[in-house]
Amino acid sequence: MARSMMDIEDELSRLWGLVGELSEQLANNRALVTQLKSRSDNVKGQAAHVGTGFPLRRFNLDISNEEFQTELEAFSSHLVMENQQLQHENKQLNALLKEYEQTLETVMGKFRGIAHSSQQHDLSLHSYYTSLLQTLQTAHSSAQLHDSTSLSLLLNRLSTLLRTALRSMGGEDTDADLSSLPGLLNLINGKEDSEVSSSPKSIISNNKAFPKAPNKPVHFPGFIPGENGGYNGTEGQSDWSLEREMEIQRLEEENKALRELLNISEDTKIPLPQHEIIPEEEPKDSPSGTGDRSRKSSLTIEELEAGAAFEADQLAESNKIRDLNHHQNGLLEKAHEEHIENDGPSQTPQEFRESVLGFETSERPPEEAIVDEPDAEAIDPNGE
């Protein structure tokens, strides 16, 4: 029983605490409602004043209408003066802004000019040094090319001289190889000019008596047909002994024609001074080769030099006559080509039908062989 009473009291105390809490919450809610009501009334009053257009009347209900109008006019004049002052400051600020813009434009114009000139200077320096580097590279490449070309030409000449020396040691004729090298036969060429200039009429009048030399393309020193992988031409690897015999026969005929031209018999000997004449006695039973060797061994240096000079003169005259024959043949070929172009096909002239060996043909000679010519710098400028 006592225990049940204690439970009831606990429940009552708990209910009393809950009722107290609820009372406090209700009082707080009433305070908040009152505050919200006052704020809503304040907002309604401000809205009424704004709608009527007299916001100051609410704050000046204790003064008369005249004082209110006076204060209102003073306040308005103050606002007008303040507005004018603000407008003046605005004009000054606009003028200052325009001046700032003009100053900034002037500075930027000068800066653009300086930047443009600086950029142009940098570009000109870059182009100058670029062109200078290109010039140096070109000069270096040209120097290397010239050095390599000169070295190849020197090696070519050296190989020609070595080949000529080996051929001369083997007993072959090396005059053709040596004549292709520049600077070796200048003395003979000078004698040719002096000899031929003294008697041009007699040579021209008798140039038809000499046989025509074969036209061959001029090769550079040390040239061998087909050695560079090109076309061998109509020459090919010709027989050297046959060409040598042909050349000897042609030179003998030219020598004979020259002797007839100069009225020199084959038995005429080179005139010698009286004190240098040495009587020679050749035994009848000795062969001709032994007599020639003994006669040559008995000659002095002056006699040999005189004989060499005489042979050089004859060689110069024969070369000049051969050049004139070549020139005349070239003129005949040119005239024949013009005749073919004007009158149509005709028969081949006698000069074209006759070959060196005496054979005749009804066709024109073939074109010159395709020659692997060297570079322009490798050829001697004097044409030698």
Residue pairs with C-beta under 8 A, 6 or more apart in sequence:
45 58
49 55
49 57
49 58
56 68
56 72
57 68
60 68
60 71
146 377
149 375
149 377
149 378
150 377
152 378
153 374
153 377
153 378
156 220
156 221
156 222
156 378
157 181
157 221
157 222
159 222
160 177
160 180
160 181
160 221
160 222
161 181
163 177
163 222
164 174
164 177
164 178
167 173
167 174
167 177
168 174
172 240
173 244
177 221
177 222
178 184
178 185
179 185
180 218
180 219
180 220
180 221
180 223
181 221
182 380
182 382
182 384
183 384
187 312
188 312
188 315
188 316
188 319
189 316
191 312
191 313
191 316
192 316
192 317
192 319
192 320
195 313
195 316
195 317
195 320
196 203
196 316
196 317
196 320
202 261
203 317
203 320
203 321
203 324
204 324
206 257
206 261
207 321
207 324
207 325
207 328
209 257
209 260
209 261
210 253
210 254
210 257
210 318
210 321
210 322
210 325
211 250
211 253
211 254
211 356
212 325
212 329
212 351
212 354
212 356
213 250
213 322
213 325
213 326
213 356
214 356
215 326
215 329
215 368
216 235
217 233
217 368
217 369
217 371
219 371
220 373
220 374
220 378
220 379
223 371
223 372
225 232
225 233
225 235
225 236
225 237
225 369
226 232
226 236
226 237
227 372
228 372
230 370
230 371
230 372
231 369
231 370
232 369
233 368
233 369
233 370
233 371
234 366
234 369
235 369
246 356
246 357
250 356
251 318
254 318
254 321
254 322
255 314
255 318
258 264
258 314
258 317
258 318
258 321
259 265
259 266
270 303
270 306
270 307
270 310
272 303
272 306
276 300
276 302
276 303
278 298
280 294
280 295
280 298
282 291
282 294
282 295
286 294
299 307
329 351
332 349
332 351
333 351
333 352
336 348
336 349
336 352
339 346
340 346
347 362
348 361
348 362
348 363
348 364
352 364
352 365
353 360
353 361
353 362
354 360
355 361
373 379
